[in-house]
Amino acid sequence: MSKLKLLSIAVISLLLINIAIVGYLFFLKPPFPPNGRPPMCQYGGPPMKNEGPKKMIIERLHFYKEQVASYEMLIEAHKASLNSLNDSIKIAKNNLYQSLQNENFTGKDSLINLLGSLQKQIEILHFEHFAQLRKLCKPEQLKNFNELTVELAQFFTPDKKGPPPPKD
């Protein structure tokens, strides 16, 4: 076999390997949104599988079926209240930034105070949600709940190491 024939086979082999690798990366890459960033959950970290923290809490507290049903009702009520507050925050922020159109920023202070009040209500809502969760626990589950409370702040604190929030 001549050197030219051996070189041709090597070049063609490398070309086919490169095409296969590019095809693999192009067709089997993970699906990210159009902005190229992986999706983030409401609290700044990557989303947990379908269930969010719910599944992890149920497992860590070793809930029984009736406790899971009660917990799911708590979650639905919590989400409804949280959505209402988040909607109010969106409206207040829109009004705040629309006040930039005025020379004297009329109403800026009252809107900022309103946003602070709404954020305070959200924190109270989260706290009360977990206080209600604690009431669902049986005495033997309280130790696990107390261990979980050490980690609760992480659920509601944005991850400072992650990518910046998407620009809309």
C-alpha atoms as a printed R data frame, in Angstrom:
    type eleno elety resid chain resno       x      y      z
1   ATOM     1    CA   MET     A     1   0.000  0.000  0.000
2   ATOM     2    CA   SER     A     2   1.462  3.319 -1.035
3   ATOM     3    CA   LYS     A     3   1.840  6.283  1.263
4   ATOM     4    CA   LEU     A     4  -0.593  8.322 -0.856
5   ATOM     5    CA   LYS     A     5  -3.298  5.676 -0.595
6   ATOM     6    CA   LEU     A     6  -2.739  5.360  3.190
7   ATOM     7    CA   LEU     A     7  -2.881  9.150  3.599
8   ATOM     8    CA   SER     A     8  -6.112  9.330  1.565
9   ATOM     9    CA   ILE     A     9  -7.744  6.649  3.732
10  ATOM    10    CA   ALA     A    10  -6.661  8.482  6.919
11  ATOM    11    CA   VAL     A    11  -8.017 11.839  5.685
12  ATOM    12    CA   ILE     A    12 -11.340 10.326  4.630
13  ATOM    13    CA   SER     A    13 -11.618  8.488  7.977
14  ATOM    14    CA   LEU     A    14 -10.944 11.664  9.938
15  ATOM    15    CA   LEU     A    15 -13.441 13.584  7.803
16  ATOM    16    CA   LEU     A    16 -16.147 10.966  8.467
17  ATOM    17    CA   ILE     A    17 -15.401 11.016 12.203
18  ATOM    18    CA   ASN     A    18 -15.673 14.829 12.276
19  ATOM    19    CA   ILE     A    19 -18.981 14.749 10.393
20  ATOM    20    CA   ALA     A    20 -20.298 12.126 12.840
21  ATOM    21    CA   ILE     A    21 -19.253 14.207 15.876
22  ATOM    22    CA   VAL     A    22 -20.770 17.424 14.492
23  ATOM    23    CA   GLY     A    23 -23.982 15.566 13.632
24  ATOM    24    CA   TYR     A    24 -24.127 14.062 17.112
25  ATOM    25    CA   LEU     A    25 -23.632 17.435 18.803
26  ATOM    26    CA   PHE     A    26 -26.091 19.202 16.525
27  ATOM    27    CA   PHE     A    27 -28.934 16.689 16.664
28  ATOM    28    CA   LEU     A    28 -28.600 15.402 20.219
29  ATOM    29    CA   LYS     A    29 -27.844 18.559 22.169
30  ATOM    30    CA   PRO     A    30 -30.126 19.304 25.155
31  ATOM    31    CA   PRO     A    31 -33.127 21.487 24.300
32  ATOM    32    CA   PHE     A    32 -32.522 24.996 25.602
33  ATOM    33    CA   PRO     A    33 -34.776 27.991 25.052
34  ATOM    34    CA   PRO     A    34 -33.972 30.347 22.157
35  ATOM    35    CA   ASN     A    35 -31.831 32.630 24.331
36  ATOM    36    CA   GLY     A    36 -29.371 29.753 24.794
37  ATOM    37    CA   ARG     A    37 -29.627 29.607 28.579
38  ATOM    38    CA   PRO     A    38 -30.902 26.608 30.505
39  ATOM    39    CA   PRO     A    39 -34.277 27.221 32.155
40  ATOM    40    CA   MET     A    40 -34.202 28.539 35.727
41  ATOM    41    CA   CYS     A    41 -36.747 28.097 38.469
42  ATOM    42    CA   GLN     A    42 -38.431 31.017 40.236
43  ATOM    43    CA   TYR     A    43 -35.753 31.106 42.934
44  ATOM    44    CA   GLY     A    44 -32.747 31.364 40.653
45  ATOM    45    CA   GLY     A    45 -31.521 27.763 40.490
46  ATOM    46    CA   PRO     A    46 -32.116 25.081 37.922
47  ATOM    47    CA   PRO     A    47 -35.586 23.611 38.152
48  ATOM    48    CA   MET     A    48 -36.048 20.350 39.941
49  ATOM    49    CA   LYS     A    49 -37.733 17.531 38.047
50  ATOM    50    CA   ASN     A    50 -41.451 18.068 37.407
51  ATOM    51    CA   GLU     A    51 -42.337 18.203 41.100
52  ATOM    52    CA   GLY     A    52 -40.059 20.997 42.263
53  ATOM    53    CA   PRO     A    53 -39.315 20.959 45.992
54  ATOM    54    CA   LYS     A    54 -42.631 19.180 46.640
55  ATOM    55    CA   LYS     A    55 -41.314 15.701 45.871
56  ATOM    56    CA   MET     A    56 -38.151 16.243 47.880
57  ATOM    57    CA   ILE     A    57 -40.116 17.515 50.904
58  ATOM    58    CA   ILE     A    58 -42.550 14.585 50.760
59  ATOM    59    CA   GLU     A    59 -39.637 12.142 50.651
60  ATOM    60    CA   ARG     A    60 -37.566 13.866 53.335
61  ATOM    61    CA   LEU     A    61 -40.503 14.120 55.747
62  ATOM    62    CA   HIS     A    62 -41.730 10.582 54.954
63  ATOM    63    CA   PHE     A    63 -45.321 11.774 54.469
64  ATOM    64    CA   TYR     A    64 -48.225  9.333 54.451
65  ATOM    65    CA   LYS     A    65 -50.829  9.440 51.661
66  ATOM    66    CA   GLU     A    66 -53.281 11.586 53.652
67  ATOM    67    CA   GLN     A    67 -50.459 14.004 54.513
68  ATOM    68    CA   VAL     A    68 -49.496 14.239 50.839
69  ATOM    69    CA   ALA     A    69 -53.095 15.101 49.916
70  ATOM    70    CA   SER     A    70 -53.212 17.826 52.592
71  ATOM    71    CA   TYR     A    71 -49.793 19.110 51.507
72  ATOM    72    CA   GLU     A    72 -50.951 19.343 47.880
73  ATOM    73    CA   MET     A    73 -53.917 21.449 48.989
74  ATOM    74    CA   LEU     A    74 -51.521 23.710 50.915
75  ATOM    75    CA   ILE     A    75 -49.371 24.046 47.803
76  ATOM    76    CA   GLU     A    76 -52.314 25.035 45.615
77  ATOM    77    CA   ALA     A    77 -53.448 27.704 48.097
78  ATOM    78    CA   HIS     A    78 -49.836 28.928 48.417
79  ATOM    79    CA   LYS     A    79 -49.406 29.139 44.632
80  ATOM    80    CA   ALA     A    80 -52.658 31.058 44.218
81  ATOM    81    CA   SER     A    81 -51.668 33.615 46.858
82  ATOM    82    CA   LEU     A    82 -48.148 33.870 45.471
83  ATOM    83    CA   ASN     A    83 -49.411 34.387 41.913
84  ATOM    84    CA   SER     A    84 -51.699 37.161 43.101
85  ATOM    85    CA   LEU     A    85 -48.831 38.928 44.873
86  ATOM    86    CA   ASN     A    86 -46.519 38.463 41.886
87  ATOM    87    CA   ASP     A    87 -49.167 40.003 39.615
88  ATOM    88    CA   SER     A    88 -49.403 42.975 41.964
89  ATOM    89    CA   ILE     A    89 -45.619 43.331 41.900
90  ATOM    90    CA   LYS     A    90 -45.594 43.321 38.081
91  ATOM    91    CA   ILE     A    91 -48.221 46.072 37.998
92  ATOM    92    CA   ALA     A    92 -46.385 48.150 40.598
93  ATOM    93    CA   LYS     A    93 -43.073 47.767 38.739
94  ATOM    94    CA   ASN     A    94 -44.691 48.765 35.457
95  ATOM    95    CA   ASN     A    95 -46.146 51.855 37.134
96  ATOM    96    CA   LEU     A    96 -42.801 52.640 38.777
97  ATOM    97    CA   TYR     A    97 -40.864 52.528 35.538
98  ATOM    98    CA   GLN     A    98 -43.579 54.401 33.682
99  ATOM    99    CA   SER     A    99 -43.074 57.198 36.212
100 ATOM   100    CA   LEU     A   100 -39.687 57.755 34.547
101 ATOM   101    CA   GLN     A   101 -41.612 59.472 31.758
102 ATOM   102    CA   ASN     A   102 -42.384 62.367 34.123
103 ATOM   103    CA   GLU     A   103 -39.740 64.960 34.922
104 ATOM   104    CA   ASN     A   104 -40.338 64.759 38.688
105 ATOM   105    CA   PHE     A   105 -40.982 60.978 38.912
106 ATOM   106    CA   THR     A   106 -44.394 61.499 40.508
107 ATOM   107    CA   GLY     A   107 -45.401 58.633 42.794
108 ATOM   108    CA   LYS     A   108 -41.970 56.974 42.810
109 ATOM   109    CA   ASP     A   109 -41.684 56.770 46.596
110 ATOM   110    CA   SER     A   110 -45.159 55.363 47.124
111 ATOM   111    CA   LEU     A   111 -44.587 52.722 44.425
112 ATOM   112    CA   ILE     A   112 -41.258 51.702 45.947
113 ATOM   113    CA   ASN     A   113 -42.937 51.427 49.363
114 ATOM   114    CA   LEU     A   114 -45.696 49.340 47.786
115 ATOM   115    CA   LEU     A   115 -43.111 47.000 46.232
116 ATOM   116    CA   GLY     A   116 -41.426 46.617 49.625
117 ATOM   117    CA   SER     A   117 -44.749 45.855 51.251
118 ATOM   118    CA   LEU     A   118 -45.599 43.265 48.585
119 ATOM   119    CA   GLN     A   119 -42.216 41.587 48.994
120 ATOM   120    CA   LYS     A   120 -42.768 41.505 52.752
121 ATOM   121    CA   GLN     A   121 -46.124 39.820 52.157
122 ATOM   122    CA   ILE     A   122 -44.414 37.196 49.987
123 ATOM   123    CA   GLU     A   123 -41.897 36.398 52.729
124 ATOM   124    CA   ILE     A   124 -44.713 36.125 55.292
125 ATOM   125    CA   LEU     A   125 -46.624 33.879 52.876
126 ATOM   126    CA   HIS     A   126 -43.621 31.551 52.491
127 ATOM   127    CA   PHE     A   127 -43.086 31.435 56.256
128 ATOM   128    CA   GLU     A   128 -46.754 30.678 56.967
129 ATOM   129    CA   HIS     A   129 -46.749 27.990 54.272
130 ATOM   130    CA   PHE     A   130 -43.940 26.153 56.053
131 ATOM   131    CA   ALA     A   131 -45.556 26.723 59.450
132 ATOM   132    CA   GLN     A   132 -48.655 24.982 58.054
133 ATOM   133    CA   LEU     A   133 -46.433 22.247 56.641
134 ATOM   134    CA   ARG     A   134 -44.984 21.749 60.123
135 ATOM   135    CA   LYS     A   135 -48.513 21.265 61.501
136 ATOM   136    CA   LEU     A   136 -49.000 18.390 59.030
137 ATOM   137    CA   CYS     A   137 -46.027 16.513 60.506
138 ATOM   138    CA   LYS     A   138 -46.477 13.684 62.969
139 ATOM   139    CA   PRO     A   139 -44.263 13.838 66.102
140 ATOM   140    CA   GLU     A   140 -41.806 11.322 64.598
141 ATOM   141    CA   GLN     A   141 -41.470 13.529 61.468
142 ATOM   142    CA   LEU     A   142 -40.620 16.742 63.341
143 ATOM   143    CA   LYS     A   143 -36.915 15.846 63.549
144 ATOM   144    CA   ASN     A   144 -36.794 15.606 59.754
145 ATOM   145    CA   PHE     A   145 -38.724 18.872 59.463
146 ATOM   146    CA   ASN     A   146 -36.254 20.618 61.777
147 ATOM   147    CA   GLU     A   147 -33.376 19.377 59.600
148 ATOM   148    CA   LEU     A   148 -35.204 20.667 56.545
149 ATOM   149    CA   THR     A   149 -35.628 24.144 58.060
150 ATOM   150    CA   VAL     A   150 -31.857 24.611 57.901
151 ATOM   151    CA   GLU     A   151 -32.111 24.397 54.102
152 ATOM   152    CA   LEU     A   152 -35.306 26.422 53.615
153 ATOM   153    CA   ALA     A   153 -33.529 29.709 52.963
154 ATOM   154    CA   GLN     A   154 -31.846 28.104 49.942
155 ATOM   155    CA   PHE     A   155 -35.252 27.520 48.339
156 ATOM   156    CA   PHE     A   156 -35.967 31.241 48.339
157 ATOM   157    CA   THR     A   157 -32.513 32.749 47.795
158 ATOM   158    CA   PRO     A   158 -31.366 33.330 44.220
159 ATOM   159    CA   ASP     A   159 -28.163 31.517 43.277
160 ATOM   160    CA   LYS     A   160 -25.469 34.192 42.985
161 ATOM   161    CA   LYS     A   161 -23.203 31.879 40.962
162 ATOM   162    CA   GLY     A   162 -25.705 31.168 38.206
163 ATOM   163    CA   PRO     A   163 -26.176 33.095 34.987
164 ATOM   164    CA   PRO     A   164 -27.874 36.470 35.083
165 ATOM   165    CA   PRO     A   165 -31.644 36.514 34.612
166 ATOM   166    CA   PRO     A   166 -32.864 36.619 31.003
167 ATOM   167    CA   LYS     A   167 -33.514 40.046 29.503
168 ATOM   168    CA   ASP     A   168 -37.039 40.380 28.191
